[in-house]
Amino acid sequence: METSTPRVTCAYLNSYVGKNVMIVGKVVQIRGEDAIIDADGNIPCKLNRDAHLSPGNGVQVIGKVNPDLSVKVLSSLDLGTGVDYNLANTVVEVSHQHKSLFAYD
């Protein structure tokens, strides 16, 4: 069975505890293996060893939402500085308003 990875922002995290999600946001801070990603609100992320993020750059993160609403990063992609965050947030909103068009569990 194929499962989807819904796109979320900070406001949707509590609905996906224990599940994998996709987040597009801006890297606000990095400290060791921890990062803060701004995706319509700050999201604490636990980075994996393959994560190579830069503060100020956009990032796409796929990760599992922890009970404390932090995200354990499974994969990440640095998107550089030319990210339209309003567009990314709009895609999240549309995907949640029209769930029947997306393969959510």
N, C-alpha and C positions, 0 to 999 in steps of 0.2 A: 504494500500500500504506500502510495506516495503522500508525503506530508508537506505542507507549505511552511514557509518562514514569513510570517506577516511583518509588514513594515510598521514600526511604532515610533512614537515620540515618548518623552518622559511621562506624559499624562496617561498613557495606555499600559505602562509597565505592570501595574497591580493586577491587570486582567490576564497576564501571561506568566505568572510565577511558575517556575519549573519547566517552561517551554522555551524553544528557540525563537528568536526574533531577529529582524534586520533593522538597524538604526543608521540614519545618515545625520551627521552633526558636525560640529566644529570642536576640535581638540582645544580645551581650555587650559589644561594642566596635565603634566606627566611627572610622577614621582616614583621612580623605580618601576615596579610592576603594576602600579596603579595609575589610572588616568581619569580625568573628568571630561565628559563629552557633553556639549550643549546641543540638545535636540529638543528645542522648545521647553527647556528646563535642564538642569544639570543632572547627569547620570554618572555615578561612579562605576568604573569598569576595572576588572581584574585582567590585565593583559597576559597573553601567552608569549612565549619566547620568540615567536615569529613576527610579533607586532613591531613595526617600525613607523611610529607616528611622530609628527612634528607639531608643536603647539602653534595654533593659528590656522592650521590646515584643516580641510574637510576630511572626513573619514566615513567609510561604510564599515559597519561592524555587524557581524553575525555572532550571536552569543546566547547563552542561557540566562534567563532572569532568575536571580537568587531571591529567597524570601525577604531579604532586607532591601530589595529593589535595586541592587547593584547588578551588573551584568558580567558574567564570566565569558570573556572573549574567546571564541573558537577560531574566527578568522577576521582579518581586517584588511582594508584597502585604503591607502592614502590617496585622497582625491585632489590634493593641491589646494590652491587658493581661489579658484574660480567657481565655487559651488553656489548655486542659487538655493539657499536654505528655505525661502518661502515656497519655492516649487516643491522641494522635498517634503515639506510639511503638508502641502496641499495634496500630494500623492497619498500620504498617510491618511488624511481625512477622507478622501474619496474612496480609498480601499476599505475603510471601516463603514462608510455610509452605504456602500454597494457590495457587501460581502458575497453576495451570490455570484458576482463576476470573478471572484478570486477563490482559490482552492484552500480556504481555511478549514481547519478541523472543527 
